[in-house]
Amino acid sequence: MTKRKKRQIWPAVMFVLSLAGASNSVSAASAPSYTESNCFDTLGRLAMTKRSGGTSTIEQYAHDPAGNRTNKTLNAAGTYVPGVFTLTLSPESSPVVIAEGANKTFTLTRTSGNGSHAIGIKLSGVSDPSLDLTLSAQTVSFLSTDTTKTFNVTAVQDIQDDGPPNESFQMVLFVDCGGSISTGNNRTVQVQDDD
């Protein structure tokens, strides 16, 4: 999601206009102006600010798993290129079948782009996925210099008879700030019942 705002800089005074509006502008003959675009991650946190007009700058922000801002990167003259990622599992399978009590490690790899991104992971299904599957992280954060990250999906060991057939869930990934996953952003995950 990108929100735009326009700022007008007056000598020694700056007027900040509403972030909620589309693109706002104030004009004055002698004051320089610029447009600022804000990008928010999948959890609604500020992930990037781009300013254009006059001096172009890009500020990118990273967050830890608890949601605290941990890093700010300033690129004073750069061009932001949204990241493109691949999602892989070795060995690859479709659907992804996980035995109760076991886990699978997924790898996210940046193949292009220079932006910082947060990739959100969500599980859904007919039954409550939190009873059968756990994620090692619900958000995977990439700084502009990161190339590879992993996360695990674990099937909960229980004594309830869930099948046959195996119980199926959808795992969907969301990339903020214009990023994408070239190998597809969803996978079917099945829990192999051993009861």
LUMGU-549090 format. One record per residue (C-alpha): residue in one letter; x, y, z. Coordinates in steps of 0.001 Angstrom, whole numbers, plus 500000, padded with zeros to 6 digits. Layout:
<recs>
aXYZ...
</recs>
This chain:
<recs>
m500000500000500000t501476503382499064k500283506713500364r501438509992498861k501737513408500390k503188516674499186r505306518941501366q506147522577500722i509298523877502369w509261527551503312p512330529328504639a512787528158508261v509251526647508415m507903523309507125f504188522600506779v503368518880506888l500130518006505151s497860515070505867l499192511527505268a495645510293504838g494990512347501713a496039511413498221s498574513894496898n498503517333498484s500354520417497337v500976523968498416s502621526370496012a504739529414496521a506867531112493907s510212530890495723a509897527757497872p511118524353496578s508709521429496853y508841517654496688t506497514689496704e506812512079499430s505499508517499043n505224506190502023c505062502419501812f503783500247504667d504561496580505292t502025493788505706l501599494692509405g500952498388508718r504418499603509810l506292502286507843a508731500395505594m509945503030503152t509735506748502365k510593508065498878r511023511764498160s511196513113494638g511586516632493323g514588518697494305t516852516117495955s515541512537495694t516020510320498712i514886506891499817e514633505907503485q514067502214504205y513192500773507607a513584497263509043h511751495755512036d512464492896514423p509895490085515008a508349492101517868g507670495029515502n510364497393516782r512191499473514171t515775498149514100n517389499803511099k517053502852508866t518900503033505551l519185506331503680n519955506336499970a520469509961498957a520539509580495185g519310506110494456t516573504544492475y514302502155494327v513775498844492545p511203496558494241g512597493155495215v511706489969493366f511976486765495409t511726483021494891l510170480615497397t511747477150497354l511634473924499314s514227471191498942p513147468705497782e510311470532496035s506868468905496221s503290469843495463p501452469687497759v503965470071500583v503341467116502922i504576467381506522a504313464428508925e503006465193512414g505900466306514624a508146467140511630n508945470406509874k509867471739506441t512271474602505799f511344477083503081t513925479403501514l513216482912500255t515886484231497854r516134487743496392t516723487481492633s516587491208491838g515800494614493317n517409496744496001g514602497484498427s514079496488502033h510985494312502302a508852492511504858i507270489284503639g504194488252505607i503192484584505882k499617483466506563l498095480001506939s494419479306506291g492177476273505972v488794474733506729s489888474085510310d492020476386512466p495591476027511098s497133476998514469l495910473646515866d497914471696513276l500746473933512011t503169476457513484l505363479007511708s508850479934512913a508052483518511798q504940485302510523t507076487999508892v510468487597507221s512366490903506909f514906491614504184l517275494574504405s518407495928501045t521642493895501419d520012490561502374t519804487851499723t518472484708501473k516245483976504482t514545480803505716f511468479961507773n510040476672509063v506544475220509012t506047472519511680a503163470038511881v501945469733515470q502152466220516955d498740465378518406i496615462334519237q493565463430517249d492708461451514135d492757464084511363g492436461870508318p492566460252505907p492944462100503655n495664464435504881e494346467737506232s495120470600503786f495967474259504402q496975477179502224m500160479109502936v500081482582501346l502960485081501276f502566488857500905v505454491168499920d505243494859500848c506253497958498845g505775496547495359g507877493408495806s506812490043494391i507473486305494495s508213485037490998t507597481376491893g504082482081493161n502983483386496534n500989480379497750r501520476702498523t499244473889499624v500505472323502858q499141468979504059v499551467441507522q500207463702507278d498199462147510116d499903459354512100d497001458577514499
</recs>
